[in-house]
Amino acid sequence: MNSRERILGRVRRALADAPADEAPIARDYLREHGRRTVAETVELLAENLADYRALVHRTDAGGLAALIAGLLEQHGSASVLVPPGLDEEWLTATGVRRVPDRAESTPDELDRVDSVVTACAVAIAETGTIVLDGSPDQGRRRITLVPDHHICVVRVPGQVVSSVPQGLERLDPGRPLTWISGPSATSDIELDRVEGVHGPRTLEVILVGED
């Protein structure tokens, strides 16, 4: 008997005395904690992103390309990894060498890239989480796990939701989902924080206002 069969056996024994026509218990879960305006939800997202040590920037569509160029320059990036469906206008203000997202790229090749720029699928305010789903403007999962610097663009307010249940409603569970809450970090038994172990050490999130 395997573990699954043992667990199901315990469930059957626990329910043996229950009336056959007894309706299952339905539990009501909160879809979000409190009531917030759209502006308050965006502010909560920014606060929680910063609390996780992500660097948060704000701009409008007209200033996005210049902001990305400035962030790449500040980071000292000589190369930037670009998903195939990324809006070309986002990189028009920078002369940094572009590296395409290719299936044949090796981990060593990706590790030599300085930065990566992506869009996102959804951003969750209550947890300060951005979710990527592998869409063309986000690329393969590995391109945001190997390079040390990730710039992620979030369209505000269209891609921002308040809670995890609301975020899940927008996501396809069949896609390769990457949930990111701040830069890569872990702690040992002494609670010494180490960044960059399993992802970028620097996460920059741009909240760009939609027209």
N, C-alpha and C positions, 0 to 999 in steps of 0.2 A: 504494500500500500504506500503510495507516495503522499507528499505533504498536502497536495490539493485534495485528495480523497479523504484524508484524515480531518481536514478542516470542514469539508462539506458534511462529513459524518457527524461532527459535533453540532453543526447547524441543524441538521435534521433531527437529532436527538433533543435539542433545545426547543424545537418547534413541535415536538410530537404531541403535546397536550393542547396545542392551540386549535380553536375551532376552525374547520376547513373553510368556512365562509367569512372568516375574519378579514377585514380589509387591512392592507398594509398601512403602517403609520406614516403619514406624510409630515415632513418637517419643513417649516418655512425658514429659509436663510435670507439674511439681509443681502440685497444686491449692491448696496454701498453703505458706508458709515456716515450718516448725516446727509444733509441737503446742501449742495454747493452750486453756485452759479458757474457758468463756463469759465469765467475769468478766475474764480477761486480754485477751480479744478486745475487749471493751468499753473497757477501759483503753487499749489500743493505739489504738483509734479516737479516743478523747478526746485522747491525746497528739499524734497526727498532725493532727487538726483544729486544735489549738492551735499546732502547728508551722507550719501554713499561715496563722496569724494569724486564725483564726476564734475567736469568743468562745464558750466551752463552758459550759453550765449543766446542772445535774442537779436533778431533782425527781421526785415521784411524781404519779400522776394527780390526787390531791386538791389538790396545790399548783400545778398547771400554769397555771390561769387567773390566779392572783395573780402568778405569775412573768412571764407574758406582759404583763400590765398594767404591772408594774414596769419591764420592758424598754422598753415603748413610752413610758412616762413619762420614763425616763432619757434616751432618745433625743430627747425633746421632740417626739414625733409628735403631730400634730393630725388625721391621717387614716391609715387602714390599709386596704390592698387585701385583699379576702377572696375566695378561691376559692369556687365555689358549693357544693362538698361538704365544706367545712371543718366540723369538729365545732363546733356553736354554743356549747357549754359552754366552749371554750377562750377565748372573748372576753367571757365574762359579767362579769368583774371590771374591765373597762375601759369608759370612756365615750367613747373616741376615735371620731371619725366613721368609719363603715365605707363603703368604696367597693367595689361589686360588680365582679367580673371580667366585663366585657362585650366581646363581639366588636367592637362599634363604637367602643370607646375608642381615642382617637388616642395616638400617642407623647407628645405634649405633655401630654395629660391624665394619662397614667401617670407622667410625670416630675414632676408636681405632687403626687403621692401620697408621703407621708413614709416609709411602711413597708409591707411585705407579710408576711403570716404564711401558711406552708404546712406540710403534712405532707411526707413523702418516700416513695419506693418502696423504697429499700434504702440502707444505709450500709456502706461497705467499709473495714474497719479498717486493712489494710496500706497503703492509699494515702490514708487520711483523706478519702475522697470520699463525698459524698451524691449520690444519683441521683434525679431527678424524672422521671416518665413521663407527665405530663399528665392524671393521674387527677383526678376531681372535687375531691379535697381538696388538689390541687396547682395546678390551674388551667392556663391557657395558658402556654406557655414565656416569652412576653414579659413577663409580670407579675413574673418573678423576675430579669429582665435590665435593666429600666428604673428602678424605684424604687431609692433609694440604701441602703436598710436592709432586710435579709431576715432574718426569724426562721423557722427551720426546725425542726420537731418530729420527733424520731426515737424510735420506740418501742423500748425496750430490754428484753430482748435480741432480740425477735422480728424486727426489721428490720435487725439487724446481722449481717454475714457477715465472714469473715476475709479473703477474697481476691477479686480481680476475676473469676476463673472461677466462683466460687460466686455472685457478684453477677449475672453474666450469665445464670445458670440461672434466676434469678427474674424476669428482665426480658423483655418482649415486644419483639423488634426492630422490630416494625411500629409501635410507639408513638413519639412525639416525645421522645426521651430527652435530658435535660440533666444533664451530669456536672459537679459543682461540688467543687472542692478549694480551699477558702478563699475569701476575698473576691476580687473582680476585681483583677487586678494584671498589670502588664507592666513590662519594663525596656528602656531604650534601650541603645545601644552602650557607653555609659559605666557600665552596670549600675545606673543610678538607677531605683529602684522607683517606679512611679506606680500608684496604686490608683483604681478607679472608672472606667476607660476603657471597659470593655465589660460592665459589670455592677455590682452593689452594692459600695460601699466597705466596708460593715459587714455581716458575716455572723455571726449568732448562732444556735448550734445547741443545742437543748434535748434532752437525753437523759432521756426520761421513763420511769421504771420501770413495767412492766406489772404489773397485779394478778395 
